[in-house]
Amino acid sequence: MRLEGKSALITGASQGIGRATALAFARAGANVAINHYPDAEDAHHRNAEAVVQEVKNLGRQALVIGADVAQEEPSAAMVAQAIEEFGCLDILVNNAGILRDATLRNLSREQWDEVLDVNLGSMFNCAKPAAIHMRERETGSIVNIASVIGLTGNFGQTNYAAAKAGAIGFTKSLAREMARYGVRVNAVAPGFMDTDMTRTIDPEIKENIRKQI
């Protein structure tokens, strides 16, 4: 992978897949904007600052942008900030995600909405301003992080599965819209990975995931 001179924005990049993606892009030559959820305790911010330092140690430009990507206006402002900092935006990785696992009987509407807003709604919120920018430049790449759960489903994860299945459909449709402008839109559907987020999964749900491997 060669990304010399390219600029990327990665949501949910303070840990896990987002952090790994940021470092891989930096090693390939890209400058990277690291998004994190602006939590009250600043734990995400500290993690994001550490990732930024790792990127800078690789000789690339980097910045931290705290923004709640489940909200449209902060997401648009974040994309604009990345463009202003780097001059353009070549790559957007929609990686932000959360878990609120429960069987449907025990799942609250709040838990449903939280997961759909962050895991799927954020893709709309970030992809729209990025796609408009990339369309004008007639180049760019949008990568949406889905999940195998969006293809297979899983016990106790109706909200997560719905969001990730939606991410796949969103990607396929947006790819058709943007192809004529030279902008690529792809989804990646990882399997079960050991990350900070997956360590919080209920053991029974983890076992169901392992059985599908």
C-alpha positions as CSV (number, residue, x, y, z in Angstrom):
1,M,0.0,0.0,0.0
2,R,1.4,3.4,-1.0
3,L,-0.3,6.5,0.3
4,E,2.5,9.2,0.0
5,G,0.9,12.6,0.0
6,K,-2.5,11.4,0.8
7,S,-4.6,12.5,3.7
8,A,-7.1,10.4,5.7
9,L,-9.7,10.9,8.4
10,I,-10.5,7.9,10.6
11,T,-13.5,7.9,13.0
12,G,-13.2,6.0,16.3
13,A,-9.4,5.9,15.9
14,S,-8.3,6.1,19.5
15,Q,-8.0,2.4,19.9
16,G,-8.6,-1.0,18.2
17,I,-9.2,-1.2,14.5
18,G,-9.2,2.5,14.1
19,R,-5.8,2.9,15.7
20,A,-4.3,0.0,13.7
21,T,-5.7,1.6,10.5
22,A,-4.2,5.0,11.4
23,L,-0.8,3.5,11.9
24,A,-0.9,1.4,8.7
25,F,-1.9,4.5,6.7
26,A,1.0,6.5,8.3
27,R,3.5,3.8,7.5
28,A,2.2,3.9,3.9
29,G,2.8,7.6,3.8
30,A,-0.5,9.3,4.7
31,N,-1.2,12.1,7.0
32,V,-4.0,11.2,9.4
33,A,-6.8,12.9,11.3
34,I,-7.7,10.9,14.4
35,N,-11.3,11.2,15.6
36,H,-12.5,10.2,19.0
37,Y,-15.7,10.5,21.1
38,P,-15.3,13.6,23.3
39,D,-16.0,11.9,26.7
40,A,-16.1,13.8,30.0
41,E,-13.2,11.8,31.5
42,D,-11.0,12.5,28.5
43,A,-9.9,8.8,28.3
44,H,-10.6,8.7,24.5
45,H,-8.7,12.0,24.1
46,R,-5.7,10.7,25.9
47,N,-5.7,7.5,23.7
48,A,-6.2,9.6,20.6
49,E,-3.2,11.9,21.5
50,A,-1.1,8.8,21.9
51,V,-2.0,7.6,18.5
52,V,-1.2,11.0,17.0
53,Q,2.2,10.9,18.6
54,E,2.7,7.4,17.1
55,V,1.8,8.8,13.7
56,K,4.1,11.7,14.1
57,N,6.9,9.4,15.1
58,L,6.5,7.8,11.7
59,G,7.2,11.2,10.1
60,R,3.6,12.1,9.1
61,Q,1.2,14.9,10.0
62,A,-1.5,14.1,12.5
63,L,-4.2,15.8,14.5
64,V,-6.9,14.9,17.0
65,I,-10.5,15.8,16.4
66,G,-13.0,15.2,19.2
67,A,-16.5,14.9,17.7
68,D,-19.6,12.9,18.3
69,V,-20.1,11.4,14.9
70,A,-23.6,10.2,15.8
71,Q,-24.5,13.9,15.3
72,E,-24.6,15.5,11.9
73,E,-23.2,19.0,12.6
74,P,-20.2,17.9,14.6
75,S,-19.4,15.4,11.9
76,A,-19.6,17.9,9.1
77,A,-17.4,20.3,11.1
78,M,-14.9,17.5,11.6
79,V,-14.6,16.8,7.9
80,A,-14.2,20.5,7.2
81,Q,-11.4,20.7,9.8
82,A,-9.5,17.8,8.3
83,I,-9.8,19.4,4.8
84,E,-8.6,22.7,6.2
85,E,-5.6,21.1,8.0
86,F,-4.4,18.9,5.1
87,G,-5.7,20.9,2.1
88,C,-7.9,18.0,1.0
89,L,-9.3,14.7,2.1
90,D,-8.4,11.6,0.1
91,I,-9.6,8.9,2.4
92,L,-12.4,8.6,4.9
93,V,-12.7,5.5,7.1
94,N,-16.0,5.2,8.9
95,N,-14.9,3.0,11.9
96,A,-16.7,4.4,14.9
97,G,-18.8,1.8,16.7
98,I,-20.3,0.7,20.0
99,L,-22.0,-2.3,21.5
100,R,-25.2,-2.4,23.6
101,D,-25.8,-6.2,23.6
102,A,-29.0,-7.7,24.8
103,T,-31.7,-10.1,23.5
104,L,-34.6,-8.4,21.9
105,R,-36.8,-9.1,24.9
106,N,-34.4,-7.1,27.1
107,L,-33.2,-4.5,24.5
108,S,-34.4,-1.0,25.2
109,R,-35.3,1.5,22.5
110,E,-32.5,3.6,23.8
111,Q,-29.9,0.8,23.3
112,W,-31.3,0.2,19.8
113,D,-31.1,3.9,18.8
114,E,-27.6,4.3,20.3
115,V,-26.1,1.5,18.3
116,L,-27.9,2.5,15.0
117,D,-26.9,6.2,15.5
118,V,-23.2,5.5,16.1
119,N,-22.6,2.4,13.9
120,L,-24.7,3.4,10.9
121,G,-25.9,7.0,11.4
122,S,-22.3,8.2,11.7
123,M,-21.5,6.8,8.2
124,F,-24.1,9.0,6.7
125,N,-23.0,12.0,8.8
126,C,-19.4,11.7,7.8
127,A,-19.7,10.3,4.3
128,K,-22.0,13.0,3.0
129,P,-19.6,16.0,3.4
130,A,-16.6,13.8,2.5
131,A,-18.4,12.6,-0.7
132,I,-19.3,16.1,-1.7
133,H,-15.7,17.2,-1.4
134,M,-14.4,14.1,-3.2
135,R,-16.9,14.5,-6.0
136,E,-15.7,18.0,-6.6
137,R,-12.1,16.7,-6.8
138,E,-13.1,13.6,-8.8
139,T,-11.0,11.3,-6.6
140,G,-11.1,9.7,-3.2
141,S,-11.9,6.7,-1.2
142,I,-14.5,6.0,1.5
143,V,-14.1,2.8,3.5
144,N,-16.9,1.7,5.9
145,I,-16.1,-0.8,8.6
146,A,-19.0,-3.3,8.7
147,S,-18.8,-6.8,10.3
148,V,-19.5,-10.4,9.6
149,I,-22.3,-10.1,12.1
150,G,-24.0,-7.9,9.4
151,L,-24.0,-11.0,7.2
152,T,-24.6,-13.8,9.6
153,G,-26.5,-12.2,12.5
154,N,-25.7,-13.2,16.1
155,F,-27.6,-14.0,19.3
156,G,-28.1,-11.0,21.5
157,Q,-26.9,-8.5,18.8
158,T,-30.0,-7.5,16.8
159,N,-29.1,-3.8,17.0
160,Y,-25.5,-4.4,16.1
161,A,-26.4,-6.8,13.3
162,A,-29.0,-4.4,11.9
163,A,-26.5,-1.5,11.9
164,K,-23.7,-3.5,10.2
165,A,-26.1,-5.0,7.6
166,G,-27.2,-1.4,6.9
167,A,-23.6,-0.4,6.5
168,I,-23.1,-3.0,3.8
169,G,-26.3,-1.8,1.9
170,F,-25.3,1.8,2.4
171,T,-21.8,1.1,0.9
172,K,-23.2,-0.7,-2.1
173,S,-25.6,2.1,-2.9
174,L,-23.1,4.9,-2.3
175,A,-20.5,3.1,-4.5
176,R,-23.0,3.2,-7.4
177,E,-23.6,6.9,-6.9
178,M,-19.9,7.9,-6.6
179,A,-18.3,5.6,-9.2
180,R,-18.9,8.1,-12.1
181,Y,-16.9,10.7,-10.2
182,G,-13.9,8.5,-9.6
183,V,-14.6,8.0,-6.0
184,R,-14.4,4.4,-4.6
185,V,-16.7,3.3,-1.8
186,N,-16.0,-0.1,-0.1
187,A,-16.9,-2.0,3.1
188,V,-14.7,-4.2,5.2
189,A,-16.4,-6.9,7.3
190,P,-14.0,-8.1,10.0
191,G,-14.6,-11.2,12.0
192,F,-14.1,-11.4,15.7
193,M,-11.1,-9.5,16.8
194,D,-9.5,-8.9,20.2
195,T,-10.1,-5.2,20.8
196,D,-11.1,-3.0,23.7
197,M,-14.7,-3.0,22.5
198,T,-15.0,-6.8,22.0
199,R,-13.5,-7.4,25.5
200,T,-16.8,-6.1,26.9
201,I,-18.9,-8.7,25.1
202,D,-20.9,-11.1,27.2
203,P,-19.2,-14.5,27.3
204,E,-22.3,-16.3,25.9
205,I,-22.3,-13.9,22.9
206,K,-18.6,-14.4,22.4
207,E,-19.1,-18.2,22.4
208,N,-21.8,-17.9,19.7
209,I,-19.4,-15.8,17.6
210,R,-16.6,-18.4,18.0
211,K,-19.0,-21.2,16.9
212,Q,-19.5,-19.5,13.6
213,I,-15.8,-19.3,12.8
